[in-house]
Amino acid sequence: MNTTRIDPTIFDTLPLDRDPVSVRRRIEAMEKLLERSFTLPGTNRAVGLDFVVGLVPVVGDAITALMGSWIVWEARNLGLSRWQLARMMGNVGFDAALGLIPFVGDAADFFFRSNTRNLRIIRRHLDRHHPGASVVEG
């Protein structure tokens, strides 16, 4: 039986600097932890802590909302506009509000990935305003 484990050293190599490249790496690592940490057996669908911790009523959704809010805080430090920050907080708030509804919230965490949406907003901003922070994936 092949089990996928979260690498505990994933955050050891992340820089703590405030430059856009370092911030981007930290945000991408947090998004991966929350949304794509491991593959759900039998579904071949990547899920993360947002889905797993969200199974715990109220407390789990509050924890993942706080972790998602950290991404928004980092985005604020990057200089995203108020409109972009409002959209990002709306994504986190919508995810948290749905999480309060039993079963519906669990399904929402499986399909609505607020942190991935927020990462997309941040990437667009960084690609436009800090082109040196772009990462070429191949």
C-alpha positions in Angstrom: 0.0 0.0 0.0 1.5 3.3 -1.1 0.8 6.1 1.3 1.6 9.7 0.5 3.2 11.7 3.4 3.7 15.4 3.9 7.4 16.2 3.9 8.0 17.8 7.3 11.1 19.6 5.9 9.1 21.5 3.2 9.1 24.7 5.2 12.8 24.5 6.3 14.1 25.8 3.0 11.7 28.7 2.7 13.3 32.1 3.0 11.9 34.6 5.6 12.8 37.7 3.6 10.3 40.3 2.5 11.2 40.4 -1.2 8.6 39.3 -3.7 10.4 36.1 -4.7 10.5 34.9 -1.0 6.9 35.9 -0.3 5.8 34.1 -3.5 7.6 30.9 -2.4 6.0 31.0 1.1 2.5 31.6 -0.3 2.9 28.8 -2.8 4.0 26.5 -0.1 1.1 27.4 2.1 -1.4 26.9 -0.8 0.1 23.5 -1.5 -0.2 22.5 2.1 -3.8 23.7 2.3 -5.1 22.5 -1.1 -2.8 19.8 -2.6 -0.8 18.0 0.1 -1.8 14.5 -0.8 -4.0 12.5 -3.1 -7.2 11.1 -1.9 -7.1 7.3 -2.3 -9.6 6.0 -4.9 -10.3 9.4 -6.4 -6.9 10.5 -7.8 -7.8 14.0 -6.5 -5.3 16.1 -4.6 -6.6 17.5 -1.3 -4.9 19.3 1.6 -5.4 20.4 5.1 -8.3 22.6 4.2 -10.3 19.5 3.4 -9.1 17.3 6.2 -9.1 19.8 9.0 -12.4 21.2 7.7 -14.0 17.9 8.6 -13.8 19.0 12.3 -17.0 21.1 12.9 -16.5 24.8 13.4 -13.0 24.6 14.9 -11.5 23.1 11.7 -13.0 25.7 9.5 -11.8 28.5 11.8 -8.3 27.2 11.7 -8.2 26.9 7.9 -9.8 30.4 7.6 -7.0 31.8 9.7 -4.4 30.0 7.6 -6.1 31.4 4.4 -6.1 34.8 6.0 -2.3 34.6 6.4 -2.1 34.4 2.6 -4.2 37.6 2.4 -1.9 39.2 4.9 1.1 38.4 2.8 -0.7 39.7 -0.2 -1.3 43.0 1.6 2.4 43.2 2.3 3.1 42.8 -1.4 1.0 45.9 -2.1 -2.1 44.4 -3.7 -5.0 46.8 -4.2 -7.9 47.0 -1.8 -10.1 45.5 -4.5 -7.8 42.4 -4.9 -7.6 42.0 -1.1 -11.4 42.3 -0.8 -11.8 39.6 -3.4 -9.3 37.4 -1.6 -11.0 37.9 1.8 -14.3 37.2 0.0 -12.9 33.8 -1.1 -11.7 33.0 2.4 -15.0 34.2 4.0 -17.1 32.3 1.5 -15.2 29.1 2.1 -15.5 29.6 5.9 -19.2 30.3 5.7 -19.9 27.2 3.7 -17.7 25.2 6.1 -20.2 26.0 8.9 -22.9 24.0 7.0 -22.5 20.3 7.8 -21.7 18.1 4.7 -22.1 21.1 2.3 -19.0 22.7 3.7 -17.0 19.4 3.3 -18.1 19.2 -0.3 -17.2 22.8 -0.8 -13.7 22.3 0.4 -13.4 19.5 -2.1 -14.5 21.6 -5.0 -14.1 25.3 -4.1 -10.4 26.0 -3.5 -10.3 29.5 -2.1 -6.5 29.4 -1.5 -5.8 28.4 -5.0 -8.0 31.2 -6.3 -6.1 33.6 -4.0 -2.8 32.4 -5.2 -3.9 33.0 -8.8 -4.7 36.7 -7.9 -1.3 37.1 -6.3 0.5 35.5 -9.2 -1.2 37.9 -11.6 -0.1 40.8 -9.5 3.4 39.6 -9.1 3.8 38.9 -12.8 2.6 42.4 -13.6 4.4 44.4 -11.0 7.4 42.3 -10.1 8.3 40.3 -13.2 11.6 39.2 -11.6 9.5 37.2 -9.1 8.0 35.0 -11.9 8.8 31.3 -11.8 9.1 29.5 -15.1 7.6 26.1 -14.7 8.4 23.4 -17.3 
